[in-house]
Amino acid sequence: MRVEEFERFAAVASERLEFIAGEARTKPPGDGDHGAIIMWLLRQCMQHRPEHDLHIEQGIRVEQYRTGCARSDGVLAPVAHFAGQGEWADPAG
């Protein structure tokens, strides 16, 4: 499967999907502990790096030549870094 095919499939799938090493994989939802850790991290980032946003569950193109798609737990990036990129963003902005 090519990354373009995966993106079309993931857009209509009922589960949260990632595309790693040429395979579509489901990403399980986080539990309460996961949510608490993300909120703690968000508070730390806001306090120490106000010029950055913590993007939760941002879809990112990964792997060499951006041939994969992953849903990160959190990405710290400059404000508006991923603006206008759609569901699967290039990490370079």
Residue pairs with C-beta under 8 A, 6 or more apart in sequence:
1 9
1 19
1 22
1 23
1 24
3 19
3 61
3 66
3 67
3 68
3 69
6 17
6 19
6 24
6 69
7 69
7 87
7 88
9 17
9 24
10 17
10 19
10 24
10 69
10 87
11 87
15 26
15 27
16 26
16 27
16 29
16 71
17 24
17 25
17 26
17 27
17 69
18 24
18 25
18 26
18 27
18 68
18 69
18 70
18 71
19 25
19 68
19 69
19 70
20 62
20 63
20 68
20 70
21 63
21 68
22 67
27 71
30 38
30 73
34 73
38 56
38 73
38 74
41 54
41 74
42 54
42 56
42 74
45 52
45 53
45 54
45 76
46 54
49 76
51 78
51 79
52 76
52 77
52 78
52 79
53 76
53 77
53 78
53 79
53 80
53 81
54 74
54 75
54 76
55 72
55 74
55 75
55 76
55 77
55 81
55 82
56 73
56 74
57 71
57 72
57 73
58 71
58 72
58 75
58 82
58 89
59 69
59 70
59 71
59 87
59 88
59 89
60 69
60 70
60 71
60 72
60 75
60 88
60 89
60 91
61 68
61 69
61 88
61 89
61 90
61 91
62 68
62 69
62 70
62 91
66 90
69 88
75 82
75 91
77 93
78 93
81 93
82 89
82 93
85 93
